[in-house]
Amino acid sequence: MNLTKEIELLMFITSKHISVEQDDINVKTKYKEQVMARMVICNILMECGMKPAELAKHFCKHRTNYYHYLKLHKQYIQNPRMYPEYIEAFDIVFAEYKTKSERIEKINELQALDEVDRAIADLIQIRKALA
């Protein structure tokens, strides 16, 4: 199972618990439920060791968005009355993800394999352009 499959699994679980379609999570709109779903997914992945720069590649958003999500996540955890819906959604989705994921401990390895695959694809493109 690769990193993309792990992200798809997490998106499926999140869409099931938050009233957002899976296709509507990774869009530019800023509706409350969509932002909360993105935050839940990205913060779970960062908890598992994924870096914001890698998240930026998968979700096609600037990496600073994920630093902001992490900052908000810490604020919500420290003050649960700030956004209890987020904390509840995060806990439910993370708990289910832990039970269904086969590679949760190996997110860093999957991330490295994805980087190698992208580097190889880039080298193939360069080779074709030079030929």
Helices and strands as residue ranges (DSSP letters): H 3-17, G 22-24, H 32-47, H 52-59, H 63-78, H 84-100, G 104-106, H 107-130
